Amino acid sequence: MTQESAEPKQPTFDGPPLSLEEELAAAKAEPEPGPSIETVNESLKDGLNRCPKCGSTDVQLRGSTGMLVCLFCRNEWQEARVEEQFGLGEGIDELEGTVIASGAGDIAADVADQLTFKCEACGAEVVVDTAHALNARCHWCRHTLNVNQQIPNGAVPDAVLPFRLTKDEAVEKIREFASKRRLFAHKRFKKEFVPENVLGVYLPYLVIDARAESQYWGKGEVQTRRWTEKQGDNNVTYYAADVYQVARQVSFTVDDLTVEGSSERAQMGPANTNNIINTILPFDTKNAVQWNASYLVGFTSEKRDLNVEAVRPHLEEQLLSIGRSEVRSSLGRFDRGVRWEQEKLDVGGSRWVSMYLPVWLYSYRQESNGLLHYIAVNARTGETMGSIPVSQPKLLLAAFTVGTFLEGIAGAILVATA
């Protein structure tokens, strides 16, 4: 038994839900792109990241402090935080159009990965293969040359969040994670598992600020009666409810929403478990610093290969989800729930920054099915998640044992109540 009635105190909207044609027209009427944020560090364009104290280029990250350290004079320093350097935490509620930082610009498909630098110290030419590294040593004078120009192949981001956890700390996190699951782990994995083989890798992300408004239309149910009827040997429960038309709208902003900048990470395939990376979010992106390739010394990295437009649909899905979460607190009276039938999103403005985020990663390929397993550690927070190959016979045995145990308990209860 249902009763149709109207929801009191409906919010006001600019008309009914849009048709498909109207939604497409609204999408085409998106605000014009805003100005680009220029993040190129002109002082580093020659490829030499020098110690500000002695001028040496033998510089690397000290993981325990997150500071750069000169291996010649032991001076330590840190690049400026991009949050203050470029005002990225400000004016989100005033964003208009699409503002893109220079490191997040479109990737030119015809740009080669091989770059040639002329060493300013001795004049020799040094080739850097940006598909695999963003720095190289001069073979004559041993100066380290880094790619600091935001070249159009997507290799150089605007900002980098330095590693905080050391490799020893990450190994301990991975060892602890694996040891808790060794009972059901495949015996070959247990035999071959060497946590010391973890690698530090910087993964490319697009970090987004946005101002949006979302609207939702659907039906909500309020239960009015509930009863049980006997049907043969079974008891069947029925309920009656009033059904309401429900509409909600909410305006909100998001600060530092992180979205994968690599197509390999963004698309989970059947041959890997790389969605594990998303389970170790969030990163403290507010502490990211202006790009300096010295932070990458001793680590590997992936290159961004997704442009803003390719990532935009994923951003819109995230914003709609956030909007649904925002209106949930206003739906308490609908004890049978609300089913949204149509939704609309208007992104008034967005700001995009390309950023490298640090992860300690261990991988293991399962030979029986080719599945690639990962254990990942957030190199800032220590959050750890992963997958390991399991032994099917052990799982079946455990399920059979638990089932037998529960069946025994149920039998004992029946005997006791007989």
C-alpha positions, 0 to 999 in steps of 0.5 A: 500500500503506497500513498503519493504526497508532496514533500513540504518545504521543497527547495526552489530550483530554476525549473524542472530537471533538464533533458539530455539535450539541455544538459549537453547544451549546458555543458558546452556553455562552460565558462572560459578557461582562466589564467594559467599559474606560471610555476617555472622556477627560472633559477633552475632552468639550466638544469643545475640544482645548486646548494644555496650555501656552497653551490654544489649540485650533489644534493638529495632528499633526507627522508627523515626530515623531508629536507634537501641536504648538500652532500658536500657541505651538509647544508639543509634547506627546503623549497617554498611550499606551493600553498603560499608560493602560488596562493593555492589555498585561497579564493576557492569560493571565487574561482571562475572557469578552469585555471591550470598551472603550467605543469598541468598543461596539455601534453604534446604527443610529438615531444620526444622524451630525450632531452639534451642539456649543456653542462654549465660547469664544463660545457659537455652535453648530457642526455636525459631520458625523461621517460625513465629519469628526470636527472643525470650526471655529467660524465666529465665533471660529475655535476648532476643535471635536472629537468626543471623546465616544464616541458610539454611531455608531461614529465615535470610537475608543478610541485612535489610532496617529499618522502617522510618515511624512510625505507627502513620504516616502510619495510617494517610497515610492509613486513607487518602487513604481510605477516598478519596475512601469512596464514592464508598466503600462498606458500610460494609468496611466503617463500619469495617474499623479500620486503627489502625489495620495496621501491620508493616511487613518485606517482603523478597526480592532478590536485584540484580545487573546485567550486560547484553546485549539485542538484538531485531529484528522486523519491523518498519513502517514509514507512507508515506500517509494518506487519508479518504474515504466515505463508506456509512454513515461512514468515513474510514481512510487509510494509506500507509507506508514503512516497514523496518526491524529493529534491535537494541542492547544495553549493560547496567547495573542495580543496586539494582533491587528488586524481590520478594523472597516469592512465595506467593507475586510473584504469584498473585492469584484470591483470593488476591490483593497482587500485590499492594506491587509492586506499592509502589516500589522503596525502598531506598535499598542503605540505607540497613544495615547489618543484625541484628535481633533487627531491627525486634523487634515489627514487623512481617516478612515473610520468603524467600522461592524462590531460585535464580534459581526460580527467574532468569526467572523474572530477565530476563523478567525485563532486556529485558524490561529495554533493550527495554526501552533503545533502544526506543529513537532510534526509533523516525523515525518509526511514526507508531511504531515498532513490535519486533518479536524476542529478545535475552538476554545475562546476563554477570554477576549478584550479588544477596543479600537477603534483608528485606524491610519494609511495613505497611500493612492493610488487609480486607477480603470481605465476599461476594467473599472471596477477600482479599484487601490490603492497603500498605505503603512503610515504607521508602517513604510513598508511599501508594496504595491499593484496597478496596471493592466497592459497585456495585450499587453505581458504576452503579448509578454513571455510569448511572448519568455520561452517562445521563449527557454526553448525555444531553450535546451532545443533547444541542450541537446538538440543538445549532448547528441545 
